[in-house]
Amino acid sequence: MDDSKIKIQEVIDPQLKENYIAIHAQSEPQAQILAQQISPCLNQSQEDIALKVDDQYFIVRTKEIIYLEVNQGVVTITTSKGNYQTRQSLSSLADKLNSQDFIRISKYALVRIQAIERLELAFSGNMYAYLSTGQQVNVSRRFVSQLKNRLGI
């Protein structure tokens, strides 16, 4: 495939519920290459996020976030500088993070991939991930294969 000959076609449709990009290619490998090339451009992550904690807002650098976990409606954000607790939803926080850097490890948790130091098999198909903070976190069996794929194992 000659990368210099890529055709772009815009279709404006006010009836769409959400915007999307479709990739048309001659082969699966070419489609994957195109997807990898445009993916970083589409990532709308932020460098800083504002966390509402009680009546205060804290500005947290996303590169400092290591782990996010929700428990009884409260999200605990573990950073390299400490922990924060907020009632903002895990999904709204996940939308603000770079999906290249973070991965969901359970219905209730996200982890920075670079913070994982080792993995250990657990019972029932689950895994334990040991983080750079010394924390041991559970990887739900539902998300084990995704984590292995991202880590190349």
Residue pairs with C-beta under 8 A, 6 or more apart in sequence:
1 25
1 26
1 30
1 33
6 34
21 38
21 42
23 31
23 34
23 35
24 31
25 31
25 34
39 100
40 100
43 98
43 99
43 100
44 95
45 62
45 96
45 97
45 98
45 99
45 101
46 62
46 96
47 61
47 62
47 63
48 59
48 60
48 61
48 62
49 59
49 60
49 62
49 93
49 96
49 97
50 57
50 58
50 59
50 60
51 57
51 58
51 59
51 60
51 77
51 84
51 86
51 88
52 86
52 87
52 88
53 84
53 85
53 86
58 84
60 77
60 79
60 84
61 79
62 96
62 97
62 98
62 101
64 79
64 80
64 81
65 77
65 78
65 79
65 97
65 102
65 112
66 78
66 79
66 80
66 111
66 112
66 115
66 131
66 132
66 133
67 77
67 78
67 109
67 110
67 111
67 112
67 115
67 131
67 133
67 135
67 137
68 75
68 76
68 77
68 78
68 90
68 93
68 94
68 109
68 110
68 111
69 75
69 76
69 78
69 108
69 109
69 110
69 137
70 76
70 89
70 90
70 108
70 109
71 108
73 87
74 85
74 86
74 87
75 85
75 86
75 87
75 88
75 89
75 90
75 93
76 83
76 84
76 85
77 83
77 84
77 85
77 86
77 93
78 133
78 135
80 133
86 93
90 108
90 109
90 110
93 110
94 102
94 104
94 110
97 110
101 112
101 113
101 114
102 110
102 111
102 112
102 113
103 110
103 111
103 113
103 143
103 146
103 147
103 150
104 110
104 143
104 146
105 111
105 129
105 137
105 138
105 139
105 140
105 143
105 147
106 138
106 139
106 140
106 142
106 143
107 140
107 142
109 137
109 138
111 129
111 131
111 137
113 150
113 151
115 131
115 132
115 133
116 129
116 130
116 131
116 132
116 151
117 130
117 131
117 132
118 129
118 130
119 127
119 128
119 129
119 130
119 139
119 147
119 151
119 153
120 127
120 128
120 130
121 127
122 128
122 138
124 141
125 141
125 144
126 138
126 139
126 140
126 141
126 144
127 138
127 139
127 141
127 144
127 147
128 136
128 137
128 138
128 139
129 136
129 137
129 138
129 139
129 147
130 136
131 137
139 147
